[in-house]
Amino acid sequence: MDQTRALLEMYADRGPAWRAAIEAGHDMSLVEQAMHRTFEQRIEDLQRAIDSLAALREAVIERAAAERRTPDATH
C-alpha cells in the first residue's frame, strides 16, 4: 500500500480538507504529531533544525576554503 492510500485510510474521518492535503502530497501525520506538542516544544524543534543547518553551512564553507588552500593534483 502506498503512503497516500495509507494516510487516506488513517485519516478518513478528518474531512475533505485533510483528504485534499493528503492527495496533494502532504504527510498529515506530521501535522497530527505537531498538534500534540506545545508551542515551546515546536519552537525548540525549529531551533534545533536551524542550529543543524547553520553547522552544516559552516562545515561546507570550511571545506570549500580548505579545498582552495590545497591545490588539486589533477589540475
C-alpha positions as CSV (number, residue, x, y, z in Angstrom):
1,M,0.0,0.0,0.0
2,D,1.5,3.4,-0.9
3,Q,1.8,6.2,1.6
4,T,-1.0,8.3,0.2
5,R,-3.5,5.5,0.4
6,A,-2.4,4.6,3.9
7,L,-2.8,8.2,5.0
8,L,-6.2,8.5,3.4
9,E,-7.3,5.4,5.3
10,M,-5.7,6.6,8.6
11,Y,-7.4,10.0,8.4
12,A,-10.6,9.1,6.6
13,D,-12.7,10.8,9.3
14,R,-10.9,14.1,9.2
15,G,-12.9,15.6,6.3
16,P,-12.3,17.0,2.8
17,A,-9.6,19.5,3.7
18,W,-7.4,16.8,5.1
19,R,-8.2,14.5,2.2
20,A,-7.2,17.3,-0.3
21,A,-4.0,17.9,1.6
22,I,-3.1,14.2,1.6
23,E,-3.9,13.9,-2.1
24,A,-1.7,16.9,-2.8
25,G,1.2,15.0,-1.2
26,H,1.2,16.4,2.4
27,D,2.1,14.0,5.2
28,M,-0.7,14.9,7.6
29,S,0.8,12.6,10.2
30,L,3.4,15.3,10.8
31,V,0.6,17.8,11.4
32,E,-1.0,15.3,13.7
33,Q,2.2,14.9,15.7
34,A,2.8,18.7,15.9
35,M,-0.7,19.2,17.3
36,H,0.2,17.1,20.3
37,R,3.3,19.3,21.1
38,T,3.3,22.6,22.9
39,F,4.2,25.8,21.2
40,E,7.5,25.8,23.2
41,Q,8.3,22.3,22.1
42,R,7.7,23.2,18.4
43,I,9.9,26.3,18.8
44,E,12.7,24.1,20.3
45,D,12.4,21.7,17.4
46,L,12.7,24.5,14.9
47,Q,15.7,26.0,16.8
48,R,17.5,22.6,16.7
49,A,16.8,22.4,12.9
50,I,18.2,25.9,12.4
51,D,21.3,25.1,14.5
52,S,21.9,22.0,12.5
53,L,21.6,23.8,9.2
54,A,23.9,26.6,10.5
55,A,26.5,23.9,11.4
56,L,26.2,22.2,8.1
57,R,26.6,25.6,6.3
58,E,29.7,26.3,8.3
59,A,31.2,22.9,7.5
60,V,30.6,23.4,3.8
61,I,32.2,26.8,3.9
62,E,35.2,25.4,5.8
63,R,35.6,22.5,3.4
64,A,35.5,24.9,0.4
65,A,38.1,27.1,2.0
66,A,40.3,24.1,2.7
67,E,40.0,22.9,-0.9
68,R,41.0,26.3,-2.2
69,R,44.1,26.1,0.0
70,T,45.0,22.7,-1.2
71,P,45.7,22.5,-5.0
72,D,44.1,19.6,-6.7
73,A,46.7,17.2,-8.1
74,T,44.5,16.6,-11.2
75,H,44.8,20.2,-12.5
